[in-house]
């Protein structure tokens, strides 16, 4: 357990520092990274951490993913709270380091809605549902496909960030949104990014059970009968 929690802590730290750091660095050097660069940064860092720590902890790096995998019975109940704590701790250390480096940045890369908040809420539910659906799908894929799981999940995150980032910020990850929001004081819309990804993760489990092979999501296999 100690190794798994260390892997989740380190993986989430790297994810949040690189991903939100790309937002902060782009503000410090306008035009050097851009929206596409930020989206690719999130996708590539998830891919890298999936291969770096996936064999140790599964590389959840995201409370919503942990909750989805638990509901699908791919993760033990006793692991859920420790994993969430490690992920949140890693995110806060990453945002704390960014704050020490760029204390004048107004949001530290926090996710904020652009337009009506309900648009962002709907998008975050949908984006996270797709992400968790893909994670579960990769988990039950043919053996020759599973080694590509990190690249597939990273690609999905980059894709979703590319098209939805300008509206919702494409968080899909409560830990990634919580830490910079708290440390920068950007709390007005934090509720969207704490609740919508969890709802999306929960919704993905019965969808996976309906689409994938029987027993892929044991807790929801009755949903399609």
Secondary structure, 3 states (H helix, E strand, C coil): CHHHHHHHHHHHHHHHHHHHHHHHHHHHCCCCCHHHHHHHHHHHHHHHHHHHHHHHHCCCCCHHHHHHHHHCCCCCHHHHHHHHHHHHHHHHHHHHHHHHHCCCCCCCCCCCCCCCHHHHHHHHHHHHHHHHHHHHHHHCCCHHHHCCHHHHHHHHHHHHHHHHHHHHCCCCCHHHHHHHHHHHCCCCCHHHHHHHHHHHHHHHHHHHHHHCCCCCCHHHHHHHC
